[in-house]
């Protein structure tokens, strides 16, 4: 992740976890995209293994109910006193 004039940019490392609301099961999402990233040379297979290892650590954190994954989010609403953010000029331009 790195700062830009418009906020933050980051590189999605392709692998996501889909978790049941009651934490009874999980599955990997986009493992095929992770492998495609290796095939395209975005990273090597060793780095892909590190990505998968980090995902496993994240899953253990989910099971341990580490913040902020310890509370339901379906009823979350933003504070009504928050202002609506304004887009800065050039937000739609690639730098």
N, C-alpha and C positions, 0 to 999 in steps of 0.2 A: 504494500500500500504506500502511496506517495501523495503528497499534497499538491494540488494544482490551484490556480486562481479561482476555480469554481467549486472546489471541495476536495475530494479524494478520488484517486483512481486506484484500481487494484487489478490483479490478474487472477481471474477465476481458475482454479486448478482442476476444474471439471468434475470432481467427485463430490456428490452430495449424499446426505443420509435422509431417508424418509422414515419417520417414526410414528407409530400408532399413538393416538392421544392418550391412551392409558399405559404407554411404554411397554406394551406386551410383545411387540415385534418391531423390527426395523429391516430396511433393505437398502442396499446401495443403489443410487440413481446415477446414471451416466458413466458407469464403468467403461462402456464402449468408447465414450468420448475421451476418457483418460488414456486408453490404449491408442486411440487415434492420434492424440497429442504426441505420444512417443513415436508413432509411425511418421508423423510430420516433422519430427525433430524439435518440437516445442520444449521438450525435456527428454532426458534419457531414462532408461528403465529403472536405474537406481533411484533417480528423483521421483519417478512414479511410485516406487515402493515406499519412499518417505511420505509422499502424499497419502497413500493408503494407510500407513502407520499412524499418521496424524489423525486421519478419519477414525481409526480404531480408538485412539485416545479421546477424541470428541465423543464417541459413542459411550465410552466408560464414564465420561463426565455427565452425559445425559442421564445414564442409569443412576449415577450418584446424586442426581438432582442439583448439580452445581448451579449457582446463579448464573445467568438469568433463566435457566431452564427449569426452575423449580416451581414456577407458577403458571397457571393456564393463561393463554393469551387471547382466547376467543372473545373475551369480554373487554379487552383493553380498549380504551378510547383516549385520544390526546387531551391534554388539559385545555379546557375551553378558553383559557386566558392566553394561550400561545397564539402568536401572530402567524399569518400565512406567509411563508417565505416567498421572496421575489427572486426570479431568475436574473442572473447578471447578464449584461450584454456579452454576446459571443458564446453563450452556453452551448449553442448548437454547432460550434466550429471545432474541428479536430485540431489539436496543437501538435 
